[in-house]
Amino acid sequence: MAETNFQGSQGISLLFGSGDKAFGTAHVAADTFTALPVISFSLPANDSAALEVASPRSGTLAQLETQGRHRRDLNVWTFDVSFKGTPTAVLKACTWAFGDGASAAELNANLGIGNGTANSAIMKHGTTYGNAATVIFIGAGSDATADDLVARGCLAQSVTIKEDVGSEGGQMVCDVSFWTAYPPVEEANTVAADATDTAAPKSIFSKSATTLNSEALLLNSWEVTMSRSLERIHSQDYSNYLPFGYAQTGPWEVTGSLSAKRDDSVYDLLTQMKGSSAGVNLSIDESSGFNLDLPDVMIEGPSEIDNGGAFLMQTIPFRAFAAGVSANIVSITIS
């Protein structure tokens, strides 16, 4: 007879553990857990492994069981969480991404993954860091008693911050793509939230000014994505399959787009849109206590004219750079 327990998808809630912790160790009740305003999420599952098949023996016209090998030493887990863009949620995302969770949160050219340590491209198992999260999915475990799912050692591989007059009532949304090489665990958990984030999200309807190369733009939407590549470092053994740590294997890439009313300000940006190979400043300000500043951006690829509405809009894609080896790529002031 089939088991009778099941998980109601709408009953799952998420808690996010933070603070200094030995890397690879889950945060516990004595640490800080925050209930953030989650909009949607996906779930990591510790139920798969890559299957490698060795070369066949000559003269044998079948694949033999002895050729198969599950490679749990190669496993990584990814999952996505979308938050309302409150100050706490945005600054937590910055902490998980580049280790700066204090406004103004600054991603500069020499930040590595090791809790914001300059030029550090590695994180070592067992070393204490403050920028990895423990994510508890309460009620997502498949067992009747081990009814929670816990993901540890989670870093943000990608963070997108965005606003749109036609989506979510204009409220800011923060999308985080989490990445971990530590297997998720199903267990019974008694952790409770130390704080519940009930602050109002930022809103595009509070926007006071947007300037690109000092040209004032009227936006219907904007977004910026900060991403980098991560890899696990081997496996400590072939029983628990824990990594030796993580490595960042590529530079930060910061890209985004603006959807602006097509007017004289857009015309005055033709030099940049045609390609001047010179960085210009992009600043998005809101009267509610939010500023996004990218000191050095270039328009990337063709901009597009949108004639689907009552008036013309211009979509302007961009890529952000650092002006020097220790300069800011992004600065986020939020309160």
For each residue, the residues with C-beta under 8 A, 3 or more apart:
1:
2:
3: 144
4:
5: 143 144
6:
7: 11 12 139 140 141 142 147
8: 11 12 139
9: 12
10:
11: 7 8 139
12: 7 8 9 41 137 138 139 140
13: 35 38 137 138 139
14: 35 36 38 41 81 135 136 137 138
15: 33 34 35 135 136 138 191 192 193
16: 33 34 35 36 92 133 134 135 136
17: 21 26 27 28 31 32 33 133 134 135 136 191
18: 27 31 32 33 34 92 95 130 133 134
19: 27 31 32 130
20: 128 129 130
21: 17 25 27 31 128 129 130 132 134
22: 25 126 127 128
23: 123 124 125 126 127 128 129 132 153 245
24: 125 126 152 153 182 242 243
25: 21 22 126 152
26: 17 134 150 152 185
27: 17 18 19 21 31 32 33 133 134 152
28: 17 31 191
29: 33 190 191 192
30:
31: 17 18 19 21 27 28 134
32: 17 18 19 27 194 195
33: 15 16 17 18 27 29 136 191 192 193 194 195
34: 15 16 18 88 92 193 194 195 196 197
35: 13 14 15 16 193 195 196 197
36: 14 16 83 86 88 89 92 197
37: 83 84 86 89 197 198 201
38: 13 14 41 81 82 83
39: 82 83 84 168 173
40: 80 81 82
41: 12 14 38 79 80 81 82 137
42: 79 80 81
43: 79 137 140 149
44: 77 78 79 149 151 178 180 184
45: 48 77 184
46: 77 183 184 185 186
47:
48: 45 75
49: 70 71 72 74 75
50: 70 71 74 75
51: 68 69 70 71
52: 68 69 70 71
53: 63 67 68 69
54: 66 67 68 69
55: 67
56: 60 62 63 64 67
57: 60 64
58:
59:
60: 56 57 64
61:
62: 56
63: 53 56 67 68
64: 56 57 60 67
65: 68
66: 54
67: 53 54 55 56 63 64
68: 51 52 53 54 63 65
69: 51 52 53 54
70: 49 50 51 52
71: 49 50 51 52 74 75
72: 49 75 235 241
73: 234 235 238 241
74: 49 50 71 232
75: 48 49 50 71 72 181 183 232 241
76: 179 180 181 232
77: 44 45 46 151 179 180 181 182 183 184
78: 44 157 177 178 179 180
79: 41 42 43 44 135 151 177 178
80: 40 41 42 175 176 177 178
81: 14 38 40 41 42 135 175 176 178
82: 38 39 40 41 173 174 175 176
83: 36 37 38 39 86 89 90 93 173 174 175 176
84: 37 39 89 168 171 172 173 174 201
85: 89 90 161 163 171 172 173 174 201 202
86: 36 37 83 89 90 197 199 200 201 202
87: 90 91 103 199 202 289 334 335
88: 34 36 91 92 197 199
89: 36 37 83 84 85 86 92 93 174 197
90: 83 85 86 87 93 94 105 161 172 174 202 332 334
91: 87 88 94 95 101 102 103 105 332 334
92: 16 18 34 36 88 89 95 96 101 133
93: 83 89 90 96 97 156 159 161 174 176
94: 90 91 97 98 100 101 105 107 159 332
95: 18 91 92 99 100 101 105 130 131
96: 92 93 131 132 133 154 155 156 159 176 178
97: 93 94 107 155 156 159 176 226
98: 94 105 107 111 113 116 131 226 252
99: 95 111 113 114 115 116 117 130 131
100: 94 95 105 106 107 111 116
101: 91 92 94 95 105
102: 91 105
103: 87 91 332 333 334 335
104: 291 331 332 333
105: 90 91 94 95 98 100 101 102 331 332 333 334
106: 100 328 330 331 332
107: 94 97 98 100 111 226 252 254 328 329 330 331
108: 111 322 326 327 328 329
109: 322 324 325 326 327 328 329
110: 118 119 325 326
111: 98 99 100 107 108 116 117 118 252
112: 116 117 118 119 120 121 122 248
113: 98 99 120 121 122 123 131 155 228 230 246 248
114: 99 117 120 122 123 127 129 131
115: 99 129 130 131
116: 98 99 100 111 112 131
117: 99 111 112 114 120
118: 110 111 112
119: 110 112
120: 112 113 114 117 123
121: 112 113 247 248 249
122: 112 113 114 233 245 246 247 248
123: 23 113 114 120 127 129 132 155 245 246 247
124: 23 127 244 245
125: 23 24 236 242 243 244 245
126: 22 23 24 25
127: 22 23 114 123 124 245
128: 20 21 22 23
129: 20 21 23 114 115 123 132
130: 18 19 20 21 95 99 115
131: 95 96 98 99 113 114 115 116 155
132: 21 23 96 123 129 152 153 154 155
133: 16 17 18 27 92 96 154 155 178
134: 16 17 18 21 26 27 31 150 151 152 153 154
135: 14 15 16 17 79 81 150 151 154 178
136: 14 15 16 17 33 148 149 150 151 189 191
137: 12 13 14 41 43 140 141 148 149 150 151
138: 12 13 14 15 148 189
139: 7 8 11 12 13 147 148
140: 7 12 43 137 147 148 149
141: 7 137 146 147 148 149 186 187 188
142: 7 146 186
143: 5 146 147 186
144: 3 5 147
145: 188
146: 141 142 143 186 187 188
147: 7 139 140 141 143 144 186 188
148: 136 137 138 139 140 141 186 187 188 189
149: 43 44 136 137 140 141 184 185 186
150: 26 134 135 136 137 184 185 186 187 189
151: 44 77 79 134 135 136 137 154 178 180 182 184
152: 24 25 26 27 132 134 180 182 185
153: 23 24 132 134 180 181 182 246
154: 96 132 133 134 135 151 178 179 180
155: 96 97 113 123 131 132 133 178 179 180 230 246
156: 93 96 97 159 176 177 178 179
157: 78 177 178 179 227 228 229 230
158: 175 176 177 225 226 227 228
159: 93 94 96 97 156 174 175 176 177 225 226 227
160: 174 175 223 224 225 226
161: 85 90 93 172 173 174 175 223 224 292 332
162: 172 173 175 221 222 223 224
163: 85 170 171 172 173 202 203 204 207 221 222 223
164: 167 168 170 204 220 221 259
165: 170 204 205 220 221
166: 220 221
167: 164 170 173 221
168: 39 84 164 171 173
169: 203
170: 163 164 165 167 203 204 205
171: 84 85 163 168 201 202 203
172: 84 85 90 161 162 163 201 202 203 204 290
173: 39 82 83 84 85 161 162 163 167 168 201
174: 82 83 84 85 89 90 93 159 160 161
175: 80 81 82 83 158 159 160 161 162
176: 80 81 82 83 93 96 97 156 158 159
177: 78 79 80 156 157 158 159 227
178: 44 78 79 80 81 96 133 135 151 154 155 156 157
179: 76 77 78 154 155 156 157 230
180: 44 76 77 78 151 152 153 154 155 184
181: 75 76 77 153 232 243 246
182: 24 77 151 152 153 242 243
183: 46 75 77 241
184: 44 45 46 77 149 150 151 180
185: 26 46 149 150 152
186: 46 141 142 143 146 147 148 149 150
187: 141 146 148 150
188: 141 145 146 147 148
189: 136 138 148 150
190: 29
191: 15 17 28 29 33 136
192: 15 29 33
193: 15 33 34 35 196
194: 32 33 34
195: 32 33 34 35
196: 34 35 193
197: 34 35 36 37 86 88 89
198: 37
199: 86 87 88
200: 86 203 288
201: 37 84 85 86 171 172 173
202: 85 86 87 90 163 171 172 206 286 288 289 290 334
203: 163 169 170 171 172 200 206 207 286 288
204: 163 164 165 170 172 207 219 221 222 286
205: 165 170
206: 202 203 286 287 288 290
207: 163 203 204 210 219 284 285 286 287
208: 285 286 287
209: 216 283 284 285
210: 207 216 217 218 219 222 258 260 282 283 284 285
211: 214 215 216 217 281 282 283
212: 215 217 258 269 272 280 281 282 297 316
213: 269 272 280 281
214: 211 281
215: 211 212 265 266 268 269
216: 209 210 211 265
217: 210 211 212 258 260 261 265 266
218: 210 260 261 263
219: 204 207 210 222 258 259 260 261 284
220: 164 165 166 259 260 261 313
221: 162 163 164 165 166 167 204 258 259
222: 162 163 204 210 219 256 257 258 259 284
223: 160 161 162 163 256 257
224: 160 161 162 254 255 256 292 294 320 330
225: 158 159 160 253 254 255 256
226: 97 98 107 158 159 160 252 253 254 329 330
227: 157 158 159 177 252 253 254
228: 113 157 158 248 250 251 252 253
229: 157 248 249 250
230: 113 155 157 179 246 247 248 249
231: 246 247 249
232: 74 75 76 181 243 245 246
233: 122 243 244 245 246 247
234: 73 243 244
235: 72 73 238 241 242 243 244
236: 125 240 241 242 243 244
237: 240 241 242
238: 73 235 241
239:
240: 236 237
241: 72 73 75 183 235 236 237 238
242: 24 125 182 235 236 237
243: 24 125 181 182 232 233 234 235 236 246
244: 124 125 233 234 235 236
245: 23 122 123 124 125 127 232 233
246: 113 122 123 153 155 181 230 231 232 233 243
247: 121 122 123 230 231 233
248: 112 113 121 122 228 229 230
249: 121 229 230 231
250: 228 229 253
251: 228
252: 98 107 111 226 227 228 329
253: 225 226 227 228 250 319
254: 107 224 225 226 227 294 319 320 321 329 330
255: 224 225 300 317 318 319 320
256: 222 223 224 225 317 318 320
257: 222 223 315 316 317 318
258: 210 212 217 219 221 222 282 315 316 318
259: 164 219 220 221 222 306 313 314 315 316
260: 210 217 218 219 220 265 266 313 314 315 316
261: 217 218 219 220 266 311 312 313 314
262: 266 305 311 312 313 314
263: 218 266 267
264: 267 268
265: 215 216 217 260 268 269
266: 215 217 260 261 262 263 269 314 316
267: 263 264 270
268: 215 264 265
269: 212 213 215 265 266 272 273 299 316
270: 267 273 274
271: 274 276
272: 212 213 269 275 276 278 280 298 299
273: 269 270 299 303 316
274: 270 271
275: 272 298 299
276: 271 272 298
277: 298
278: 272 298
279: 295 296 297 298 321 323
280: 212 213 272 296 297 298
281: 211 212 213 214 293 294 295 296 297
282: 210 211 212 258 292 293 294 297 318 320
283: 209 210 211 291 292 293 294
284: 207 209 210 219 222 290 291 292 293
285: 207 208 209 210 290 291
286: 202 203 204 206 207 208 289 290 291
287: 206 207 208
288: 200 202 203 206
289: 87 202 286 333 334 335
290: 172 202 206 284 285 286 333 334 335
291: 104 283 284 285 286 331 332 333 334
292: 161 224 282 283 284 330 331 332
293: 281 282 283 284 328 330 331 332 333
294: 224 254 281 282 283 297 318 320 329 330 331
295: 279 281 323 327 328 329 331
296: 279 280 281 320 321 322 323 327 329
297: 212 279 280 281 282 294 318 319 320 321
298: 272 275 276 277 278 279 280 318 319 321
299: 269 272 273 275 303 316 317 318
300: 255 317 318 319
301: 317
302:
303: 273 299 314 315 316 317
304: 314 315
305: 262 312 313 314 315
306: 259 309 312 313 314 315
307: 312
308:
309: 306 313
310:
311: 261 262
312: 261 262 305 306 307
313: 220 259 260 261 262 305 306 309
314: 259 260 261 262 266 303 304 305 306
315: 257 258 259 260 303 304 305 306
316: 212 257 258 259 260 266 269 273 299 303
317: 255 256 257 299 300 301 303
318: 255 256 257 258 282 294 297 298 299 300
319: 253 254 255 297 298 300
320: 224 254 255 256 282 294 296 297 329 330
321: 254 279 296 297 298 329
322: 108 109 296 325 326 327 328 329
323: 279 295 296 327
324: 109 327
325: 109 110 322
326: 108 109 110 322
327: 108 109 295 296 322 323 324
328: 106 107 108 109 293 295 322 331
329: 107 108 109 226 252 254 294 295 296 320 321 322
330: 106 107 224 226 254 292 293 294 320
331: 104 105 106 107 291 292 293 294 295 328
332: 90 91 94 103 104 105 106 161 291 292 293
333: 103 104 105 289 290 291 293
334: 87 90 91 103 105 202 289 290 291
335: 87 103 289 290
